[in-house]
Amino acid sequence: MYFEEKTPTESKEGVWNEKTCIRRIAGWNIYTGNLGSMKWLPKGAVMAIMAVNGFLQAVLVKSGVVHATLSSGTSLKVKKGHSFIVGDKIGGTNTITDITPGADGDEYDTFTISSASFTAGDVILSITENNDQSVDVFEGVSKIGLNYAPVEIKGTPTCVITLQAYEIKEATLPWPVNAAIKKALTTRHDFI
């Protein structure tokens, strides 16, 4: 006999008023190509429905908070607790070629990227904002929502994303969100 973990034990999970939450009726296959060694996709992770290899899949919208940019212009300090791995893109275009973990006591990791035009406090995302805001908030994204429940990443994992959730405690979400994410979630998602 062996023990199989059924829920994550050390995962930050989003909290909202469950009575107001409406989930989409269909589950989506999760794109696992950018999850690295992640074992669980936490509740509250921002998910974008977009075409990957010709199929619509739920893609984790990775995010982090800029701690500082370095003078070289190709190094970026990002606060620990981000969801990026080497090979990810910031804003869909700026590829991360290396992540150097901060020393003990440091509040940040150092990313090596092609250019750094960010300021401290910026929330960086793995998807690109569309310049034509009247069309869509993010390029290539058909829907966006929050992962409704923790999902173990093994086999062909699927998730259900929210259509509506009110009184979301932003500080409880596993990764940071910015104004563009909140706009994409529409007024059917309310943060406190």
BAFI-3210 file (N, C-alpha, C; in Angstrom, 3 decimals, decimal comma, padded with zeros to 6 digits):
// residues 192
n [1|2|3|4|5|6|7|8|9|10|11|12|13|14|15|16|17|18|19|20|21|22|23|24|25|26|27|28|29|30|31|32|33|34|35|36|37|38|39|40|41|42|43|44|45|46|47|48|49|50|51|52|53|54|55|56|57|58|59|60|61|62|63|64|65|66|67|68|69|70|71|72|73|74|75|76|77|78|79|80|81|82|83|84|85|86|87|88|89|90|91|92|93|94|95|96|97|98|99|100|101|102|103|104|105|106|107|108|109|110|111|112|113|114|115|116|117|118|119|120|121|122|123|124|125|126|127|128|129|130|131|132|133|134|135|136|137|138|139|140|141|142|143|144|145|146|147|148|149|150|151|152|153|154|155|156|157|158|159|160|161|162|163|164|165|166|167|168|169|170|171|172|173|174|175|176|177|178|179|180|181|182|183|184|185|186|187|188|189|190|191|192]
n.u [000,835|000,420|000,815|-000,942|-000,752|-003,514|-004,285|-002,651|-000,006|001,651|000,864|-000,058|-003,291|-006,011|-008,662|-012,114|-015,543|-017,405|-020,122|-020,823|-019,482|-019,211|-018,623|-017,113|-018,785|-017,401|-014,430|-010,930|-008,097|-004,935|-002,149|000,944|003,524|004,948|005,211|007,299|008,735|006,464|004,134|001,511|-001,230|-002,294|-005,367|-006,915|-004,964|-004,171|-005,638|-005,398|-007,337|-006,230|-004,933|-002,785|-000,459|-002,444|-004,709|-007,225|-006,284|-005,898|-003,792|-001,290|-001,043|001,767|003,360|005,042|006,682|008,547|011,594|013,881|015,679|018,764|021,847|022,927|020,949|020,094|019,511|017,309|015,816|013,597|010,990|010,969|008,830|007,642|006,364|007,900|010,060|013,199|013,330|010,753|008,711|008,631|005,981|005,418|007,479|010,118|012,578|013,474|016,635|018,191|017,936|018,995|019,054|018,376|020,658|020,705|018,408|018,047|015,497|014,801|015,111|017,457|016,918|018,078|017,635|016,619|016,265|015,737|013,237|011,806|010,276|010,726|008,276|006,549|004,212|004,999|004,123|003,466|002,140|001,160|000,060|-002,536|-002,216|-004,407|-006,849|-009,589|-010,232|-009,276|-007,916|-005,583|-003,246|-004,109|-005,618|-008,597|-010,346|-010,304|-009,649|-009,890|-008,258|-010,337|-010,052|-007,483|-005,193|-003,674|-000,651|-000,279|-000,218|-002,723|-003,680|-006,627|-008,549|-010,981|-012,240|-013,032|-016,033|-017,208|-016,500|-016,745|-015,573|-012,857|-009,948|-007,254|-004,616|-004,389|-004,085|-002,131|-000,121|000,928|-001,413|-002,262|-003,534|-004,345|-004,928|-007,067|-008,875|-009,312|-010,572|-012,999|-015,925|-017,188|-015,551|-014,491|-012,332|-010,986]
n.v [-001,171|002,274|005,813|008,329|011,624|013,738|016,358|019,549|020,284|022,403|024,953|028,081|029,288|030,735|032,687|033,194|034,366|031,654|031,270|033,072|032,278|031,219|028,571|027,712|025,467|023,529|021,555|022,192|021,075|021,215|023,064|021,730|022,228|024,454|024,303|023,290|021,765|021,785|020,463|020,725|022,646|025,554|026,588|029,489|030,293|032,240|031,574|031,291|030,771|029,567|029,049|026,358|024,659|024,248|023,523|024,465|025,280|025,371|027,709|028,476|031,685|033,195|035,072|037,760|040,015|042,895|043,517|045,084|046,667|045,879|047,586|046,652|046,238|043,837|042,255|041,380|041,842|039,873|039,542|036,907|034,018|034,130|032,735|031,923|030,103|029,094|029,812|030,694|033,463|036,962|039,105|037,908|038,196|038,675|036,615|034,492|033,605|032,698|031,984|033,092|032,051|034,041|034,825|033,407|035,092|037,107|038,880|038,311|036,841|036,660|037,404|036,660|038,329|039,487|042,281|044,874|046,780|047,693|048,758|048,965|047,227|046,754|044,436|041,636|039,690|036,548|036,686|038,649|041,978|043,290|045,876|047,143|047,913|047,840|045,508|043,168|042,170|040,730|039,385|036,680|035,358|033,798|033,492|034,183|033,279|032,202|029,425|026,970|024,971|023,114|021,297|018,271|017,860|015,588|012,941|013,675|016,508|018,350|021,378|023,472|026,643|029,847|031,684|033,669|035,369|036,740|039,065|038,366|037,635|039,295|039,132|036,471|035,045|032,781|033,907|037,227|039,691|042,099|045,328|044,857|042,114|042,077|043,614|041,928|039,815|040,897|042,680|040,683|039,522|040,351|042,128|042,237]
n.w [000,000|-000,691|-000,216|-001,841|-002,767|-002,633|-002,580|-002,859|-000,587|000,085|-001,155|-002,388|-002,537|-004,331|-002,914|-002,814|-002,798|-002,693|-003,146|-005,090|-007,284|-010,616|-012,718|-015,861|-018,062|-019,454|-019,306|-019,786|-021,635|-020,186|-021,164|-020,914|-021,604|-020,683|-017,965|-016,521|-013,708|-012,194|-009,936|-009,055|-010,206|-008,930|-007,243|-008,434|-010,194|-013,043|-016,101|-019,590|-022,454|-025,379|-028,726|-029,165|-030,925|-032,833|-031,388|-029,037|-025,814|-022,222|-020,949|-018,648|-017,375|-016,797|-014,199|-012,471|-010,157|-010,770|-009,237|-009,580|-012,302|-013,872|-014,602|-016,992|-018,847|-019,792|-017,721|-015,148|-012,070|-010,330|-008,054|-005,653|-005,834|-008,250|-011,365|-013,496|-015,800|-017,274|-020,717|-020,970|-022,097|-021,616|-021,781|-024,139|-025,975|-025,006|-024,343|-021,637|-020,850|-018,797|-015,325|-012,331|-009,131|-006,246|-003,579|-000,226|001,768|-000,089|-001,851|-004,404|-007,744|-010,436|-013,756|-017,015|-019,944|-023,270|-023,435|-021,053|-020,121|-017,853|-014,779|-011,213|-009,361|-011,468|-012,845|-014,526|-017,401|-019,104|-021,473|-024,343|-024,443|-026,450|-028,805|-029,908|-028,118|-028,446|-029,661|-028,314|-025,149|-024,810|-027,117|-029,206|-027,281|-026,392|-024,252|-020,742|-017,378|-013,924|-012,458|-011,187|-009,185|-007,386|-009,457|-010,213|-011,904|-014,080|-016,464|-018,791|-017,913|-016,949|-016,576|-014,960|-015,560|-014,131|-014,760|-013,486|-010,474|-007,308|-004,805|-004,664|-003,005|-003,566|-002,574|-001,928|-004,234|-006,245|-007,844|-008,881|-010,229|-012,779|-013,937|-016,583|-016,643|-014,838|-016,292|-018,483|-017,220|-016,805|-015,501|-014,196|-012,420|-009,294|-007,226|-003,893]
ca.u [000,000|001,194|000,046|-000,924|-001,211|-004,728|-004,349|-001,330|000,205|002,359|000,496|-000,887|-004,491|-006,926|-009,871|-013,189|-016,851|-017,823|-021,547|-020,969|-018,618|-019,787|-017,571|-017,469|-019,267|-016,456|-013,053|-009,947|-006,790|-003,913|-000,885|001,960|004,847|005,651|005,040|008,528|008,574|005,288|003,365|000,117|-001,675|-003,114|-006,624|-006,694|-003,984|-004,798|-005,556|-005,856|-007,698|-005,612|-004,520|-001,426|-000,318|-003,693|-005,808|-007,470|-005,871|-005,744|-002,369|-001,005|-000,497|002,811|003,541|005,983|006,816|009,912|012,259|014,720|016,420|020,183|022,378|023,309|019,817|019,668|019,269|016,108|015,580|012,174|010,740|010,732|007,425|007,164|006,067|008,664|011,182|014,040|012,651|009,513|008,809|007,967|005,234|005,336|008,592|011,412|012,870|014,340|017,673|018,806|017,412|019,943|018,369|019,014|021,326|019,871|018,082|017,633|014,059|014,620|015,940|017,917|016,622|018,814|016,681|017,198|016,300|014,967|012,670|010,792|010,595|010,383|006,854|005,785|003,836|005,320|003,285|003,979|001,351|001,333|-001,122|-002,848|-002,190|-005,745|-007,651|-010,995|-010,410|-009,029|-006,937|-004,330|-003,158|-004,229|-006,382|-010,037|-011,013|-009,380|-010,346|-009,073|-008,402|-011,330|-009,637|-006,145|-005,125|-002,385|-000,088|000,227|-001,032|-003,269|-004,511|-007,629|-008,992|-012,198|-011,929|-014,181|-016,714|-017,523|-016,158|-016,748|-014,846|-011,590|-008,899|-006,113|-003,390|-004,350|-003,814|-000,789|000,820|000,330|-002,183|-002,171|-004,767|-004,739|-005,568|-008,371|-009,748|-009,654|-011,507|-014,228|-016,580|-017,701|-014,573|-014,320|-011,230|-010,955]
ca.v [000,000|003,505|007,044|009,221|012,954|014,102|017,822|020,113|020,588|023,670|025,737|029,252|029,145|031,863|032,623|034,095|033,987|030,497|031,373|033,910|031,751|030,423|027,933|027,333|024,084|022,598|021,546|022,440|020,442|022,169|023,012|021,435|022,497|025,549|024,193|022,833|020,682|022,057|019,254|021,130|023,952|025,966|027,303|030,922|030,597|032,853|030,683|031,840|029,772|029,997|027,976|025,848|023,560|024,058|023,144|025,372|024,703|026,296|028,017|029,259|033,027|033,345|036,457|038,073|041,444|043,377|044,082|046,155|046,335|046,096|048,559|046,042|046,259|042,472|041,552|041,849|041,216|039,604|039,076|035,467|033,666|034,227|031,424|031,781|029,183|029,400|029,530|031,480|034,808|038,040|039,878|037,163|038,452|038,789|035,266|034,328|032,629|032,181|032,474|032,866|032,236|034,976|034,217|033,365|036,423|037,984|038,835|038,268|036,038|037,486|036,863|037,168|038,493|040,234|043,701|045,127|048,125|047,586|049,491|048,246|047,191|046,291|043,025|041,138|038,567|035,709|036,915|039,983|042,823|043,741|047,333|047,597|047,517|047,659|044,160|042,169|042,657|040,027|038,766|035,228|034,803|033,881|033,605|034,184|033,041|031,670|027,985|026,826|024,053|022,576|020,202|017,588|017,850|014,282|012,438|014,774|017,208|019,306|022,297|024,247|028,026|030,625|032,639|034,770|035,200|038,027|039,167|037,634|038,229|039,337|038,713|035,011|034,399|032,201|034,809|038,563|040,104|043,539|045,949|044,226|040,836|042,395|044,060|040,748|039,024|041,700|043,050|039,477|039,147|041,518|041,929|043,037]
ca.w [000,000|-000,721|-000,051|-002,993|-002,396|-003,365|-002,623|-002,599|000,827|000,242|-002,319|-002,134|-003,354|-004,346|-002,096|-003,226|-002,296|-003,495|-003,488|-006,289|-008,351|-011,693|-013,501|-017,229|-018,008|-020,080|-018,847|-020,855|-021,493|-019,759|-021,885|-019,898|-022,157|-020,029|-016,516|-015,874|-012,738|-011,376|-009,648|-008,882|-010,685|-007,792|-007,388|-008,583|-011,249|-014,207|-017,251|-020,866|-023,460|-026,619|-029,628|-029,048|-031,886|-033,551|-030,498|-027,918|-024,548|-021,100|-020,786|-017,457|-017,588|-015,790|-013,783|-011,409|-009,875|-010,970|-008,056|-010,133|-013,519|-013,688|-015,560|-018,267|-019,766|-020,117|-016,466|-014,478|-010,776|-010,162|-006,692|-005,507|-005,863|-009,631|-011,951|-014,736|-015,928|-018,433|-021,978|-021,017|-022,657|-020,894|-022,761|-025,388|-026,895|-024,352|-023,856|-020,465|-021,186|-017,575|-014,048|-011,248|-007,851|-005,320|-002,424|000,981|002,263|-001,191|-002,129|-005,856|-008,636|-011,550|-015,079|-018,172|-021,038|-024,383|-023,062|-019,838|-020,060|-016,809|-013,553|-009,986|-009,072|-012,630|-012,922|-015,863|-017,794|-020,192|-022,683|-024,902|-024,540|-027,797|-028,893|-030,260|-026,965|-028,789|-030,192|-027,289|-024,190|-025,056|-028,440|-029,294|-026,166|-026,643|-022,958|-019,607|-016,119|-012,838|-012,251|-010,128|-008,122|-007,630|-010,426|-010,232|-013,259|-014,505|-017,566|-019,583|-016,940|-017,398|-015,539|-015,170|-015,205|-013,688|-015,619|-012,574|-009,059|-006,613|-003,547|-004,767|-002,167|-004,480|-001,889|-001,799|-005,521|-006,229|-008,501|-008,995|-011,402|-013,018|-014,425|-017,845|-016,300|-014,247|-017,381|-019,282|-016,434|-016,888|-014,230|-013,534|-011,406|-008,450|-006,290|-002,659]
c.u [000,886|000,260|000,180|-001,525|-002,404|-004,920|-002,958|-001,188|000,883|002,107|-000,377|-002,083|-005,410|-008,176|-010,863|-014,494|-017,407|-019,290|-021,758|-020,206|-019,424|-018,628|-018,061|-017,840|-018,285|-015,092|-012,126|-008,696|-005,783|-002,666|000,221|003,378|005,615|005,558|006,281|008,253|007,370|004,480|001,873|-000,114|-002,648|-004,425|-006,294|-005,641|-004,727|-004,548|-006,120|-006,194|-007,169|-005,173|-003,053|-001,351|-001,643|-004,888|-005,978|-007,123|-005,842|-004,255|-002,197|-000,433|000,493|003,005|004,565|006,058|008,286|010,423|013,113|015,302|017,883|020,721|022,717|022,182|019,347|019,452|018,105|015,973|014,072|011,973|010,467|009,230|006,817|006,930|006,863|009,739|011,993|013,320|011,325|009,790|008,079|007,283|005,171|006,530|009,976|011,771|013,818|015,351|018,356|018,079|018,415|019,222|019,134|019,649|020,364|019,654|017,692|016,145|013,778|015,487|016,343|017,677|017,587|017,835|017,308|017,230|015,400|014,486|011,515|011,222|010,141|008,887|005,987|005,433|004,095|004,515|003,920|003,188|001,444|000,020|-001,288|-002,868|-003,558|-006,707|-009,124|-011,277|-010,311|-008,011|-005,578|-004,367|-003,301|-005,055|-007,866|-010,828|-009,949|-010,206|-009,371|-009,309|-009,277|-010,857|-008,229|-006,196|-003,729|-001,915|000,527|-000,719|-001,442|-004,211|-005,499|-007,998|-010,309|-011,863|-013,205|-014,730|-017,024|-017,051|-016,085|-016,019|-013,586|-010,564|-007,599|-004,833|-003,277|-004,042|-002,376|000,274|000,148|-000,456|-002,004|-003,496|-005,257|-005,430|-006,959|-009,354|-010,209|-010,651|-012,893|-014,817|-017,205|-016,703|-014,265|-013,288|-011,401|-009,567]
c.v [001,242|004,702|007,885|010,554|013,351|015,617|018,370|020,488|021,936|024,554|026,901|029,178|030,341|031,608|033,638|033,592|032,874|030,578|032,189|033,357|030,914|029,887|027,721|025,852|023,081|022,697|021,738|021,631|021,517|021,972|022,848|021,775|023,615|025,480|023,709|021,674|020,891|020,767|019,551|022,489|024,457|026,637|028,794|031,285|031,185|031,958|031,383|030,689|030,295|028,802|027,635|024,628|023,224|023,658|024,193|024,645|025,783|026,475|028,878|030,608|033,259|034,817|036,559|039,572|041,833|043,988|045,265|045,702|046,639|046,958|047,948|046,098|044,877|041,635|042,215|041,106|041,100|039,007|037,576|035,211|033,820|032,819|031,143|030,700|029,608|028,946|030,263|032,836|035,775|038,895|039,199|037,309|038,369|037,461|035,281|033,241|032,044|032,777|032,086|033,098|033,212|034,224|034,194|034,781|037,406|037,801|038,600|037,195|036,961|036,762|037,471|037,153|039,335|041,738|043,903|046,563|048,137|048,425|048,675|048,354|046,749|044,812|042,594|039,871|037,786|035,884|038,382|040,738|043,276|045,265|047,912|047,123|047,314|046,239|043,120|042,743|042,008|039,352|037,252|034,574|034,931|034,044|033,628|033,977|032,528|030,167|027,768|025,970|023,541|021,377|019,587|017,500|016,474|013,764|013,587|015,560|018,175|020,220|022,934|025,670|028,780|031,498|033,882|034,402|036,579|037,916|038,299|038,358|038,158|038,825|037,197|034,314|033,886|033,095|036,158|038,765|041,609|044,048|045,285|042,883|041,102|042,848|042,859|039,853|039,662|041,958|041,853|038,900|040,408|041,218|042,794|042,978]
c.w [000,000|-000,621|-001,307|-002,580|-003,263|-003,461|-002,329|-001,131|001,040|-000,965|-001,892|-003,073|-003,206|-003,522|-002,640|-002,631|-003,190|-003,926|-004,770|-007,479|-009,349|-012,517|-014,927|-017,212|-018,595|-019,406|-020,043|-020,581|-021,143|-020,615|-020,848|-020,361|-021,479|-018,502|-015,783|-014,936|-011,820|-011,184|-009,549|-009,508|-009,623|-008,179|-007,469|-009,608|-012,443|-015,417|-018,487|-021,794|-024,785|-027,448|-029,398|-029,949|-032,564|-032,702|-029,414|-026,627|-023,482|-020,849|-019,536|-017,867|-016,458|-015,459|-012,662|-011,244|-010,003|-009,672|-008,490|-011,463|-013,249|-014,815|-016,921|-019,294|-020,179|-018,864|-015,742|-013,166|-010,586|-008,771|-006,683|-005,437|-007,249|-010,177|-013,221|-014,634|-017,150|-019,702|-022,100|-021,640|-021,745|-021,949|-024,116|-026,308|-026,265|-023,682|-022,661|-020,794|-019,953|-016,377|-012,974|-009,930|-006,967|-004,165|-001,248|001,493|001,172|-001,452|-003,605|-006,497|-009,775|-012,862|-016,079|-019,342|-022,134|-024,131|-021,862|-019,806|-019,064|-015,619|-012,354|-009,723|-010,236|-012,466|-014,357|-016,127|-018,933|-021,476|-023,086|-024,936|-025,978|-027,812|-029,216|-029,176|-027,298|-029,277|-029,083|-026,324|-024,429|-026,420|-028,330|-028,203|-026,454|-025,346|-021,875|-018,345|-015,078|-012,731|-011,027|-008,950|-008,416|-008,577|-010,362|-011,682|-013,507|-015,575|-018,475|-018,684|-017,599|-016,236|-015,941|-014,740|-014,887|-014,808|-014,799|-011,180|-008,435|-005,288|-003,558|-003,904|-002,956|-003,841|-001,763|-003,114|-005,555|-006,859|-008,721|-010,291|-011,571|-013,577|-015,712|-017,599|-015,737|-015,322|-018,212|-018,546|-016,403|-015,506|-013,533|-012,543|-010,600|-007,366|-005,041|-002,068]
res [m|y|f|e|e|k|t|p|t|e|s|k|e|g|v|w|n|e|k|t|c|i|r|r|i|a|g|w|n|i|y|t|g|n|l|g|s|m|k|w|l|p|k|g|a|v|m|a|i|m|a|v|n|g|f|l|q|a|v|l|v|k|s|g|v|v|h|a|t|l|s|s|g|t|s|l|k|v|k|k|g|h|s|f|i|v|g|d|k|i|g|g|t|n|t|i|t|d|i|t|p|g|a|d|g|d|e|y|d|t|f|t|i|s|s|a|s|f|t|a|g|d|v|i|l|s|i|t|e|n|n|d|q|s|v|d|v|f|e|g|v|s|k|i|g|l|n|y|a|p|v|e|i|k|g|t|p|t|c|v|i|t|l|q|a|y|e|i|k|e|a|t|l|p|w|p|v|n|a|a|i|k|k|a|l|t|t|r|h|d|f|i]
***
